[in-house]
Amino acid sequence: MPLIVACGLQSEARLIAHIGGDMIVIPGGGDSARLEAELDQAARGAPGLILSTGLAGALDPALVAGDLVIDGDADIVARLRQALPDAHAGGITGSDTPIATIAHKRTLHAESAALAVDMESHVAARVARRHGLPFAALRAISDTAKETLPPAALVGMRPDGGVAFGAVLASLARQPAQLPALIRTGINTGRAMRRLGRAYDVLGRLGIARLDLGQLPLEMR
């Protein structure tokens, strides 16, 4: 059964692609309509487990940068937790636009009780339900519930999932006072990406791209 991966950034796509195997990776680039269409096409052509992965913003104030959060079908979540025992199991909600401010994160946490938010998991889950396919989400926290993302971080993703360096620099030139927050965001993002890389190493050794996660043994470590 192939692995169909939904993520946001090309860097996230490259990171999970390193584990190899039978995998289709689709970076959404913040375009939920395109992501859904491409996931639909993949699900029709090569039905398999749909995995949403990459970075996420924390809604639970207890989470810190680099923490892993797992959501999805109960049996798959149980097996992922066996493989990644330090991960937090709980809701990952979705938004078609960035959730950037402390106030917005607090409101969304109260409304959804979710641990984290991203811009792809809700789309991937919807496609999985429509096609009757298994679904899981594995996300690493890159910004906490106690911090607001700087404007430059919100313009940094191109529609193809690449990094819009020009837009980031232009935003920084307009508002140079955001530099400390942008540096903090970069450090936290690096921590989250490294944690994802270690998680992918574990799952890669277990054959995530070759097997249905629901069939992986519970004694995984």
NUKERO-812840 format. One record per atom (N, C-alpha, C, O): residue number from 0; atom name; x, y, z. Coordinates in steps of 0.2 Angstrom, whole numbers, plus 5000, padded with zeros to 4 digits. Layout:
    k   a  east  north    up
  NUM  CA     X      Y     Z
...
This chain:
    k   a  east  north    up
    0   N  5004   4994  5000
    0  CA  5000   5000  5000
    0   C  5004   5006  5000
    0   O  5008   5007  5005
    1   N  5004   5011  4995
    1  CA  5008   5017  4995
    1   C  5006   5022  5000
    1   O  5001   5021  5003
    2   N  5011   5026  5002
    2  CA  5010   5031  5007
    2   C  5009   5038  5003
    2   O  5013   5040  4999
    3   N  5003   5041  5004
    3  CA  5002   5047  5001
    3   C  5003   5053  5007
    3   O  4999   5053  5012
    4   N  5007   5057  5005
    4  CA  5010   5062  5011
    4   C  5007   5069  5009
    4   O  5008   5071  5003
    5   N  5004   5072  5013
    5  CA  5002   5079  5013
    5   C  5006   5084  5017
    5   O  5007   5082  5023
    6   N  5010   5089  5015
    6  CA  5013   5093  5019
    6   C  5013   5100  5016
    6   O  5009   5101  5012
    7   N  5016   5105  5019
    7  CA  5015   5112  5017
    7   C  5021   5114  5013
    7   O  5020   5117  5008
    8   N  5027   5113  5015
    8  CA  5033   5116  5012
    8   C  5037   5110  5008
    8   O  5037   5104  5009
    9   N  5041   5113  5003
    9  CA  5045   5108  4999
    9   C  5051   5105  5004
    9   O  5053   5100  5003
   10   N  5053   5109  5009
   10  CA  5058   5107  5013
   10   C  5055   5101  5018
   10   O  5059   5096  5019
   11   N  5049   5101  5019
   11  CA  5046   5095  5023
   11   C  5045   5089  5018
   11   O  5046   5084  5020
   12   N  5043   5091  5012
   12  CA  5043   5085  5007
   12   C  5050   5082  5006
   12   O  5050   5076  5006
   13   N  5055   5086  5005
   13  CA  5062   5083  5005
   13   C  5064   5079  5011
   13   O  5067   5073  5010
   14   N  5062   5081  5016
   14  CA  5064   5078  5023
   14   C  5061   5071  5023
   14   O  5064   5066  5024
   15   N  5054   5070  5022
   15  CA  5051   5063  5022
   15   C  5053   5059  5016
   15   O  5053   5053  5017
   16   N  5054   5062  5011
   16  CA  5056   5058  5005
   16   C  5062   5054  5005
   16   O  5064   5049  5002
   17   N  5067   5057  5010
   17  CA  5073   5053  5011
   17   C  5072   5046  5013
   17   O  5077   5042  5012
   18   N  5067   5044  5016
   18  CA  5066   5038  5019
   18   C  5065   5033  5013
   18   O  5065   5027  5014
   19   N  5063   5035  5007
   19  CA  5062   5031  5001
   19   C  5056   5027  5002
   19   O  5051   5028  5006
   20   N  5055   5022  4997
   20  CA  5049   5018  4997
   20   C  5044   5020  4992
   20   O  5045   5025  4989
   21   N  5038   5017  4993
   21  CA  5032   5019  4988
   21   C  5029   5024  4991
   21   O  5024   5024  4996
   22   N  5030   5030  4989
   22  CA  5028   5036  4992
   22   C  5026   5042  4987
   22   O  5030   5043  4982
   23   N  5020   5045  4988
   23  CA  5018   5051  4984
   23   C  5018   5057  4989
   23   O  5014   5057  4994
   24   N  5022   5062  4988
   24  CA  5023   5068  4993
   24   C  5020   5074  4989
   24   O  5022   5076  4984
   25   N  5015   5077  4992
   25  CA  5012   5083  4989
   25   C  5013   5089  4994
   25   O  5009   5089  4999
   26   N  5017   5094  4993
   26  CA  5017   5100  4997
   26   C  5012   5105  4995
   26   O  5011   5107  4989
   27   N  5008   5107  4999
   27  CA  5002   5111  4998
   27   C  5003   5118  4997
   27   O  5000   5122  4993
   28   N  5009   5121  5000
   28  CA  5010   5128  4998
   28   C  5005   5133  5001
   28   O  5005   5139  4998
   29   N  5001   5131  5005
   29  CA  4995   5135  5008
   29   C  4989   5136  5003
   29   O  4985   5140  5005
   30   N  4989   5132  4998
   30  CA  4984   5132  4993
   30   C  4979   5126  4994
   30   O  4981   5120  4992
   31   N  4974   5126  4999
   31  CA  4971   5120  5001
   31   C  4967   5117  4995
   31   O  4966   5111  4995
   32   N  4964   5121  4990
   32  CA  4960   5118  4985
   32   C  4965   5114  4980
   32   O  4963   5109  4978
   33   N  4971   5117  4979
   33  CA  4975   5113  4975
   33   C  4978   5106  4978
   33   O  4978   5101  4975
   34   N  4979   5107  4985
   34  CA  4981   5101  4989
   34   C  4976   5096  4989
   34   O  4977   5090  4988
   35   N  4970   5098  4989
   35  CA  4964   5093  4990
   35   C  4963   5090  4983
   35   O  4962   5084  4982
   36   N  4964   5094  4977
   36  CA  4963   5091  4971
   36   C  4969   5086  4969
   36   O  4968   5080  4967
   37   N  4975   5087  4971
   37  CA  4980   5083  4970
   37   C  4980   5077  4975
   37   O  4982   5071  4973
   38   N  4978   5077  4981
   38  CA  4977   5072  4985
   38   C  4971   5067  4982
   38   O  4972   5061  4983
   39   N  4966   5070  4980
   39  CA  4961   5066  4977
   39   C  4963   5062  4971
   39   O  4962   5056  4971
   40   N  4967   5065  4967
   40  CA  4970   5062  4961
   40   C  4975   5056  4963
   40   O  4974   5050  4961
   41   N  4979   5057  4968
   41  CA  4983   5052  4971
   41   C  4979   5046  4974
   41   O  4981   5040  4973
   42   N  4974   5048  4978
   42  CA  4970   5043  4981
   42   C  4966   5038  4976
   42   O  4965   5032  4977
   43   N  4964   5041  4970
   43  CA  4961   5037  4965
   43   C  4966   5033  4961
   43   O  4964   5027  4960
   44   N  4972   5036  4960
   44  CA  4976   5032  4956
   44   C  4980   5027  4960
   44   O  4982   5021  4957
   45   N  4982   5028  4966
   45  CA  4986   5023  4970
   45   C  4984   5024  4978
   45   O  4987   5026  4982
   46   N  4978   5021  4979
   46  CA  4975   5022  4986
   46   C  4979   5019  4991
   46   O  4982   5013  4990
   47   N  4980   5022  4996
   47  CA  4985   5020  5002
   47   C  4984   5024  5008
   47   O  4979   5029  5008
   48   N  4988   5023  5013
   48  CA  4988   5027  5019
   48   C  4989   5035  5017
   48   O  4994   5036  5014
   49   N  4985   5039  5020
   49  CA  4986   5047  5019
   49   C  4989   5049  5025
   49   O  4986   5049  5031
   50   N  4995   5052  5025
   50  CA  4999   5055  5031
   50   C  5000   5062  5030
   50   O  5002   5064  5025
   51   N  4997   5066  5035
   51  CA  4998   5073  5035
   51   C  5004   5074  5039
   51   O  5004   5072  5045
   52   N  5009   5078  5037
   52  CA  5015   5079  5041
   52   C  5019   5085  5040
   52   O  5017   5088  5035
   53   N  5023   5087  5044
   53  CA  5027   5093  5044
   53   C  5026   5097  5050
   53   O  5026   5095  5056
   54   N  5026   5104  5049
   54  CA  5026   5108  5055
   54   C  5019   5110  5057
   54   O  5014   5109  5053
   55   N  5018   5112  5063
   55  CA  5012   5114  5066
   55   C  5013   5120  5071
   55   O  5018   5120  5074
   56   N  5007   5123  5072
   56  CA  5007   5128  5078
   56   C  5004   5125  5084
   56   O  4999   5122  5083
   57   N  5007   5127  5090
   57  CA  5004   5124  5096
   57   C  4998   5128  5098
   57   O  4998   5134  5097
   58   N  4992   5124  5100
   58  CA  4987   5128  5103
   58   C  4987   5126  5111
   58   O  4984   5131  5115
   59   N  4989   5121  5113
   59  CA  4990   5119  5120
   59   C  4996   5123  5123
   59   O  5002   5121  5120
   60   N  4995   5127  5128
   60  CA  5001   5130  5130
   60   C  5007   5126  5133
   60   O  5012   5128  5134
   61   N  5005   5120  5135
   61  CA  5010   5115  5137
   61   C  5015   5113  5132
   61   O  5021   5111  5134
   62   N  5014   5113  5126
   62  CA  5018   5111  5121
   62   C  5024   5116  5119
   62   O  5023   5122  5120
   63   N  5030   5113  5118
   63  CA  5036   5117  5116
   63   C  5038   5116  5109
   63   O  5036   5111  5106
   64   N  5042   5120  5106
   64  CA  5045   5119  5100
   64   C  5049   5112  5099
   64   O  5053   5111  5104
   65   N  5047   5108  5094
   65  CA  5050   5102  5094
   65   C  5046   5096  5096
   65   O  5047   5090  5094
   66   N  5041   5098  5100
   66  CA  5036   5092  5102
   66   C  5033   5089  5096
   66   O  5031   5093  5091
   67   N  5032   5083  5096
   67  CA  5028   5079  5091
   67   C  5020   5078  5093
   67   O  5019   5077  5099
   68   N  5016   5079  5089
   68  CA  5009   5078  5090
   68   C  5006   5073  5085
   68   O  5008   5074  5079
   69   N  5002   5068  5087
   69  CA  5000   5063  5082
   69   C  4992   5063  5083
   69   O  4989   5064  5088
   70   N  4989   5062  5077
   70  CA  4981   5062  5077
   70   C  4980   5057  5071
   70   O  4984   5055  5067
   71   N  4973   5056  5071
   71  CA  4971   5051  5065
   71   C  4967   5045  5068
   71   O  4964   5045  5073
   72   N  4967   5040  5064
   72  CA  4963   5034  5065
   72   C  4966   5031  5071
   72   O  4972   5031  5072
   73   N  4962   5028  5076
   73  CA  4964   5026  5083
   73   C  4970   5021  5082
   73   O  4974   5021  5086
   74   N  4969   5016  5078
   74  CA  4974   5010  5078
   74   C  4980   5013  5075
   74   O  4985   5010  5078
   75   N  4980   5017  5071
   75  CA  4987   5020  5068
   75   C  4990   5024  5073
   75   O  4996   5024  5074
   76   N  4986   5028  5077
   76  CA  4989   5033  5082
   76   C  4992   5028  5087
   76   O  4998   5030  5090
   77   N  4989   5023  5089
   77  CA  4992   5018  5094
   77   C  4998   5016  5092
   77   O  5003   5015  5096
   78   N  4999   5014  5086
   78  CA  5005   5011  5083
   78   C  5011   5016  5083
   78   O  5017   5015  5084
   79   N  5009   5022  5081
   79  CA  5014   5028  5080
   79   C  5016   5030  5087
   79   O  5022   5031  5088
   80   N  5012   5029  5092
   80  CA  5014   5031  5099
   80   C  5019   5026  5101
   80   O  5023   5027  5105
   81   N  5018   5019  5099
   81  CA  5023   5014  5101
   81   C  5030   5016  5098
   81   O  5035   5015  5101
   82   N  5030   5018  5092
   82  CA  5036   5020  5088
   82   C  5039   5026  5091
   82   O  5045   5027  5091
   83   N  5035   5031  5093
   83  CA  5037   5037  5095
   83   C  5034   5039  5102
   83   O  5030   5043  5102
   84   N  5037   5036  5107
   84  CA  5033   5036  5114
   84   C  5033   5043  5117
   84   O  5029   5044  5122
   85   N  5038   5048  5114
   85  CA  5037   5054  5117
   85   C  5032   5059  5114
   85   O  5032   5065  5116
   86   N  5029   5056  5109
   86  CA  5024   5061  5105
   86   C  5018   5061  5109
   86   O  5016   5057  5113
   87   N  5014   5067  5108
   87  CA  5008   5068  5111
   87   C  5002   5066  5107
   87   O  5002   5069  5101
   88   N  4998   5062  5109
   88  CA  4992   5060  5105
   88   C  4986   5065  5107
   88   O  4984   5066  5112
   89   N  4983   5068  5102
   89  CA  4978   5073  5103
   89   C  4976   5076  5096
   89   O  4978   5075  5091
   90   N  4970   5080  5097
   90  CA  4968   5083  5091
   90   C  4972   5088  5087
   90   O  4976   5092  5090
   91   N  4973   5088  5080
   91  CA  4976   5093  5076
   91   C  4971   5095  5072
   91   O  4968   5092  5067
   92   N  4969   5102  5073
   92  CA  4964   5105  5069
   92   C  4967   5109  5063
   92   O  4973   5109  5063
   93   N  4963   5111  5058
   93  CA  4966   5114  5052
   93   C  4963   5121  5051
   93   O  4958   5122  5053
   94   N  4967   5124  5047
   94  CA  4965   5131  5045
   94   C  4967   5132  5038
   94   O  4973   5131  5037
   95   N  4963   5136  5034
   95  CA  4966   5137  5027
   95   C  4970   5144  5027
   95   O  4973   5145  5022
   96   N  4971   5147  5033
   96  CA  4975   5153  5034
   96   C  4979   5152  5040
   96   O  4977   5148  5044
   97   N  4985   5155  5040
   97  CA  4989   5154  5046
   97   C  4986   5157  5053
   97   O  4982   5162  5053
   98   N  4987   5153  5058
   98  CA  4984   5155  5065
   98   C  4991   5158  5068
   98   O  4995   5154  5071
   99   N  4991   5165  5068
   99  CA  4997   5168  5070
   99   C  4998   5171  5077
   99   O  5003   5171  5080
  100   N  4992   5173  5080
  100  CA  4993   5177  5086
  100   C  4991   5173  5092
  100   O  4988   5168  5092
  101   N  4993   5175  5098
  101  CA  4992   5172  5104
  101   C  4984   5172  5105
  101   O  4982   5166  5107
  102   N  4981   5177  5104
  102  CA  4974   5177  5105
  102   C  4970   5173  5101
  102   O  4966   5169  5103
  103   N  4972   5172  5094
  103  CA  4969   5168  5090
  103   C  4970   5160  5092
  103   O  4965   5156  5091
  104   N  4976   5159  5094
  104  CA  4977   5152  5096
  104   C  4973   5150  5102
  104   O  4971   5145  5103
  105   N  4973   5155  5107
  105  CA  4969   5154  5113
  105   C  4962   5152  5111
  105   O  4959   5148  5114
  106   N  4959   5156  5107
  106  CA  4952   5156  5105
  106   C  4951   5149  5101
  106   O  4946   5145  5103
  107   N  4955   5147  5097
  107  CA  4954   5141  5093
  107   C  4955   5135  5098
  107   O  4952   5130  5097
  108   N  4960   5135  5103
  108  CA  4961   5130  5107
  108   C  4954   5129  5112
  108   O  4952   5123  5113
  109   N  4951   5135  5114
  109  CA  4945   5134  5117
  109   C  4939   5131  5113
  109   O  4935   5127  5116
  110   N  4939   5133  5107
  110  CA  4934   5130  5103
  110   C  4934   5123  5101
  110   O  4930   5119  5100
  111   N  4941   5121  5100
  111  CA  4942   5114  5097
  111   C  4945   5109  5102
  111   O  4944   5103  5100
  112   N  4948   5112  5107
  112  CA  4951   5107  5112
  112   C  4957   5104  5108
  112   O  4960   5099  5111
  113   N  4959   5106  5102
  113  CA  4965   5103  5099
  113   C  4971   5105  5102
  113   O  4972   5110  5105
  114   N  4976   5101  5101
  114  CA  4983   5102  5103
  114   C  4987   5107  5099
  114   O  4991   5111  5101
  115   N  4985   5106  5092
  115  CA  4989   5110  5087
  115   C  4985   5111  5081
  115   O  4980   5109  5080
  116   N  4988   5116  5077
  116  CA  4984   5118  5071
  116   C  4989   5118  5065
  116   O  4995   5120  5066
  117   N  4987   5116  5059
  117  CA  4991   5117  5053
  117   C  4987   5118  5047
  117   O  4981   5119  5048
  118   N  4989   5118  5041
  118  CA  4985   5120  5035
  118   C  4984   5115  5031
  118   O  4982   5116  5025
  119   N  4986   5109  5033
  119  CA  4985   5103  5028
  119   C  4981   5097  5031
  119   O  4978   5093  5027
  120   N  4981   5096  5037
  120  CA  4978   5090  5040
  120   C  4971   5089  5039
  120   O  4968   5084  5038
  121   N  4967   5095  5040
  121  CA  4960   5095  5039
  121   C  4958   5093  5031
  121   O  4953   5089  5030
  122   N  4963   5095  5027
  122  CA  4961   5093  5020
  122   C  4963   5086  5019
  122   O  4959   5082  5015
  123   N  4969   5084  5021
  123  CA  4970   5077  5020
  123   C  4965   5072  5024
  123   O  4964   5067  5021
  124   N  4963   5074  5029
  124  CA  4958   5070  5033
  124   C  4951   5069  5029
  124   O  4948   5064  5028
  125   N  4950   5075  5026
  125  CA  4943   5075  5022
  125   C  4944   5070  5016
  125   O  4939   5067  5014
  126   N  4950   5071  5012
  126  CA  4951   5066  5007
  126   C  4951   5059  5009
  126   O  4948   5055  5005
  127   N  4954   5057  5014
  127  CA  4954   5051  5017
  127   C  4947   5048  5018
  127   O  4946   5042  5016
  128   N  4943   5052  5021
  128  CA  4936   5050  5023
  128   C  4932   5049  5016
  128   O  4929   5044  5015
  129   N  4933   5053  5011
  129  CA  4930   5053  5005
  129   C  4931   5046  5001
  129   O  4927   5044  4998
  130   N  4938   5044  5002
  130  CA  4940   5038  4998
  130   C  4940   5032  5002
  130   O  4942   5027  5000
  131   N  4938   5033  5009
  131  CA  4938   5027  5013
  131   C  4945   5024  5015
  131   O  4946   5018  5015
  132   N  4950   5029  5015
  132  CA  4957   5027  5016
  132   C  4959   5028  5023
  132   O  4956   5033  5027
  133   N  4964   5025  5026
  133  CA  4967   5026  5033
  133   C  4970   5033  5033
  133   O  4973   5035  5028
  134   N  4970   5036  5039
  134  CA  4973   5043  5039
  134   C  4977   5044  5046
  134   O  4974   5041  5051
  135   N  4982   5047  5045
  135  CA  4986   5049  5051
  135   C  4989   5056  5050
  135   O  4991   5058  5045
  136   N  4991   5059  5056
  136  CA  4994   5066  5055
  136   C  5000   5065  5060
  136   O  4999   5063  5066
  137   N  5006   5067  5058
  137  CA  5012   5068  5063
  137   C  5015   5074  5061
  137   O  5017   5076  5056
  138   N  5015   5079  5067
  138  CA  5017   5085  5066
  138   C  5022   5087  5072
  138   O  5021   5085  5077
  139   N  5026   5092  5070
  139  CA  5031   5094  5075
  139   C  5029   5102  5076
  139   O  5028   5106  5072
  140   N  5029   5104  5083
  140  CA  5028   5111  5084
  140   C  5034   5115  5083
  140   O  5039   5114  5085
  141   N  5032   5121  5079
  141  CA  5037   5126  5077
  141   C  5036   5132  5080
  141   O  5040   5137  5080
  142   N  5029   5134  5082
  142  CA  5028   5140  5086
  142   C  5023   5138  5091
  142   O  5018   5134  5090
  143   N  5024   5141  5097
  143  CA  5021   5139  5103
  143   C  5014   5143  5104
  143   O  5013   5148  5100
  144   N  5010   5141  5108
  144  CA  5004   5145  5110
  144   C  5005   5152  5113
  144   O  5001   5156  5113
  145   N  5011   5152  5115
  145  CA  5013   5158  5119
  145   C  5017   5164  5115
  145   O  5019   5168  5118
  146   N  5017   5163  5109
  146  CA  5020   5167  5104
  146   C  5017   5169  5098
  146   O  5013   5165  5095
  147   N  5017   5175  5096
  147  CA  5014   5177  5090
  147   C  5019   5177  5084
  147   O  5025   5179  5085
  148   N  5018   5174  5078
  148  CA  5022   5174  5073
  148   C  5023   5181  5070
  148   O  5018   5185  5069
  149   N  5029   5183  5068
  149  CA  5031   5189  5065
  149   C  5028   5190  5058
  149   O  5027   5184  5055
  150   N  5026   5196  5055
  150  CA  5024   5196  5049
  150   C  5028   5193  5043
  150   O  5025   5190  5039
  151   N  5035   5193  5044
  151  CA  5039   5190  5039
  151   C  5038   5183  5038
  151   O  5039   5180  5033
  152   N  5036   5180  5044
  152  CA  5035   5172  5044
  152   C  5029   5170  5040
  152   O  5028   5165  5038
  153   N  5024   5175  5040
  153  CA  5018   5174  5037
  153   C  5018   5174  5029
  153   O  5013   5172  5026
  154   N  5023   5177  5026
  154  CA  5024   5178  5019
  154   C  5029   5174  5016
  154   O  5031   5175  5010
  155   N  5032   5169  5020
  155  CA  5038   5166  5018
  155   C  5036   5160  5014
  155   O  5041   5156  5012
  156   N  5030   5158  5013
  156  CA  5029   5152  5009
  156   C  5026   5153  5002
  156   O  5021   5157  5001
  157   N  5029   5151  4997
  157  CA  5027   5152  4990
  157   C  5021   5147  4989
  157   O  5021   5142  4992
  158   N  5017   5148  4984
  158  CA  5011   5143  4982
  158   C  5014   5136  4980
  158   O  5010   5131  4981
  159   N  5020   5135  4978
  159  CA  5023   5129  4977
  159   C  5026   5125  4983
  159   O  5029   5120  4982
  160   N  5026   5129  4989
  160  CA  5029   5126  4995
  160   C  5036   5128  4996
  160   O  5039   5126  5001
  161   N  5039   5132  4991
  161  CA  5045   5135  4992
  161   C  5045   5141  4997
  161   O  5040   5143  4999
  162   N  5051   5143  4998
  162  CA  5052   5149  5002
  162   C  5053   5155  4998
  162   O  5057   5156  4994
  163   N  5048   5160  5000
  163  CA  5048   5167  4997
  163   C  5053   5171  5000
  163   O  5051   5176  5004
  164   N  5060   5171  4999
  164  CA  5065   5175  5002
  164   C  5064   5182  5001
  164   O  5065   5186  5005
  165   N  5062   5184  4995
  165  CA  5061   5191  4993
  165   C  5055   5194  4997
  165   O  5056   5200  5000
  166   N  5050   5190  4998
  166  CA  5044   5193  5002
  166   C  5046   5194  5010
  166   O  5044   5198  5013
  167   N  5050   5189  5012
  167  CA  5053   5189  5019
  167   C  5057   5195  5020
  167   O  5056   5199  5025
  168   N  5062   5196  5015
  168  CA  5066   5202  5016
  168   C  5063   5209  5015
  168   O  5064   5213  5019
  169   N  5058   5209  5011
  169  CA  5054   5215  5010
  169   C  5050   5217  5017
  169   O  5049   5222  5019
  170   N  5047   5212  5020
  170  CA  5043   5213  5026
  170   C  5048   5215  5031
  170   O  5046   5219  5035
  171   N  5054   5212  5032
  171  CA  5059   5214  5037
  171   C  5061   5221  5036
  171   O  5062   5225  5040
  172   N  5062   5223  5029
  172  CA  5064   5230  5028
  172   C  5059   5235  5030
  172   O  5060   5240  5033
  173   N  5052   5233  5029
  173  CA  5047   5237  5032
  173   C  5046   5238  5039
  173   O  5045   5243  5042
  174   N  5048   5232  5042
  174  CA  5047   5232  5050
  174   C  5053   5229  5053
  174   O  5053   5223  5055
  175   N  5059   5232  5053
  175  CA  5065   5229  5056
  175   C  5064   5227  5063
  175   O  5068   5223  5065
  176   N  5060   5230  5067
  176  CA  5059   5228  5074
  176   C  5057   5220  5075
  176   O  5057   5218  5080
  177   N  5054   5217  5069
  177  CA  5052   5210  5070
  177   C  5058   5205  5070
  177   O  5057   5199  5070
  178   N  5064   5208  5069
  178  CA  5070   5203  5068
  178   C  5071   5198  5073
  178   O  5072   5192  5072
  179   N  5070   5201  5080
  179  CA  5071   5196  5085
  179   C  5066   5190  5085
  179   O  5068   5184  5086
  180   N  5060   5192  5084
  180  CA  5055   5187  5083
  180   C  5056   5182  5077
  180   O  5054   5176  5078
  181   N  5058   5185  5072
  181  CA  5060   5181  5066
  181   C  5065   5176  5067
  181   O  5065   5170  5065
  182   N  5070   5178  5071
  182  CA  5076   5174  5073
  182   C  5073   5168  5077
  182   O  5075   5162  5076
  183   N  5069   5170  5082
  183  CA  5066   5165  5086
  183   C  5062   5160  5082
  183   O  5063   5154  5084
  184   N  5058   5162  5078
  184  CA  5054   5158  5073
  184   C  5059   5153  5069
  184   O  5057   5147  5069
  185   N  5064   5156  5067
  185  CA  5069   5151  5063
  185   C  5072   5146  5067
  185   O  5073   5140  5065
  186   N  5074   5148  5074
  186  CA  5077   5143  5078
  186   C  5072   5138  5080
  186   O  5074   5132  5080
  187   N  5066   5140  5081
  187  CA  5061   5135  5083
  187   C  5059   5130  5077
  187   O  5058   5124  5078
  188   N  5059   5133  5071
  188  CA  5058   5129  5065
  188   C  5063   5124  5064
  188   O  5062   5118  5063
  189   N  5069   5126  5065
  189  CA  5075   5121  5065
  189   C  5074   5116  5070
  189   O  5076   5110  5068
  190   N  5072   5117  5076
  190  CA  5071   5112  5081
  190   C  5066   5107  5079
  190   O  5067   5101  5080
  191   N  5060   5110  5076
  191  CA  5055   5105  5074
  191   C  5057   5101  5068
  191   O  5055   5095  5068
  192   N  5060   5104  5063
  192  CA  5063   5100  5058
  192   C  5067   5094  5060
  192   O  5067   5089  5057
  193   N  5072   5096  5064
  193  CA  5076   5090  5066
  193   C  5073   5085  5070
  193   O  5074   5079  5069
  194   N  5068   5087  5074
  194  CA  5064   5082  5077
  194   C  5060   5077  5072
  194   O  5059   5071  5073
  195   N  5057   5081  5067
  195  CA  5054   5077  5062
  195   C  5058   5072  5059
  195   O  5057   5066  5057
  196   N  5064   5074  5057
  196  CA  5069   5070  5054
  196   C  5071   5064  5058
  196   O  5071   5058  5055
  197   N  5071   5065  5064
  197  CA  5073   5059  5069
  197   C  5067   5054  5069
  197   O  5067   5048  5069
  198   N  5061   5057  5069
  198  CA  5054   5053  5069
  198   C  5054   5049  5062
  198   O  5052   5043  5062
  199   N  5056   5052  5056
  199  CA  5055   5049  5050
  199   C  5061   5043  5050
  199   O  5059   5038  5046
  200   N  5066   5044  5053
  200  CA  5071   5039  5053
  200   C  5069   5033  5056
  200   O  5070   5027  5054
  201   N  5065   5034  5062
  201  CA  5062   5028  5065
  201   C  5057   5025  5061
  201   O  5057   5019  5060
  202   N  5052   5029  5058
  202  CA  5047   5026  5054
  202   C  5050   5023  5047
  202   O  5047   5018  5045
  203   N  5055   5026  5045
  203  CA  5058   5023  5039
  203   C  5061   5016  5040
  203   O  5060   5012  5036
  204   N  5064   5015  5046
  204  CA  5067   5009  5047
  204   C  5061   5003  5048
  204   O  5062   4997  5047
  205   N  5055   5006  5050
  205  CA  5050   5001  5051
  205   C  5046   5000  5044
  205   O  5041   4996  5044
  206   N  5048   5004  5039
  206  CA  5045   5002  5032
  206   C  5038   5006  5032
  206   O  5034   5003  5029
  207   N  5038   5012  5034
  207  CA  5032   5016  5034
  207   C  5029   5017  5026
  207   O  5023   5017  5025
  208   N  5034   5017  5022
  208  CA  5032   5019  5015
  208   C  5031   5012  5011
  208   O  5029   5012  5005
  209   N  5032   5006  5014
  209  CA  5030   5000  5011
  209   C  5024   4996  5014
  209   O  5022   4992  5011
  210   N  5022   4998  5020
  210  CA  5017   4995  5024
  210   C  5011   4999  5026
  210   O  5012   5005  5026
  211   N  5006   4996  5027
  211  CA  5000   4999  5030
  211   C  5002   5000  5037
  211   O  5003   4995  5041
  212   N  5002   5006  5040
  212  CA  5004   5007  5047
  212   C  4999   5003  5052
  212   O  5001   5001  5057
  213   N  4993   5002  5050
  213  CA  4989   4998  5054
  213   C  4991   4991  5055
  213   O  4989   4987  5059
  214   N  4996   4989  5051
  214  CA  4998   4982  5051
  214   C  5005   4982  5054
  214   O  5008   4976  5055
  215   N  5008   4987  5056
  215  CA  5014   4987  5059
  215   C  5014   4984  5066
  215   O  5009   4985  5070
  216   N  5019   4981  5069
  216  CA  5019   4977  5075
  216   C  5019   4982  5081
  216   O  5022   4988  5081
  217   N  5015   4981  5086
  217  CA  5015   4985  5092
  217   C  5021   4985  5096
  217   O  5022   4990  5100
  218   N  5026   4981  5095
  218  CA  5032   4981  5099
  218   C  5037   4986  5096
  218   O  5043   4986  5098
  219   N  5035   4990  5091
  219  CA  5040   4995  5088
  219   C  5043   5000  5093
  219   O  5040   5001  5098
  220   N  5049   5001  5092
  220  CA  5053   5006  5097
  220   C  5057   5011  5092
  220   O  5060   5015  5095
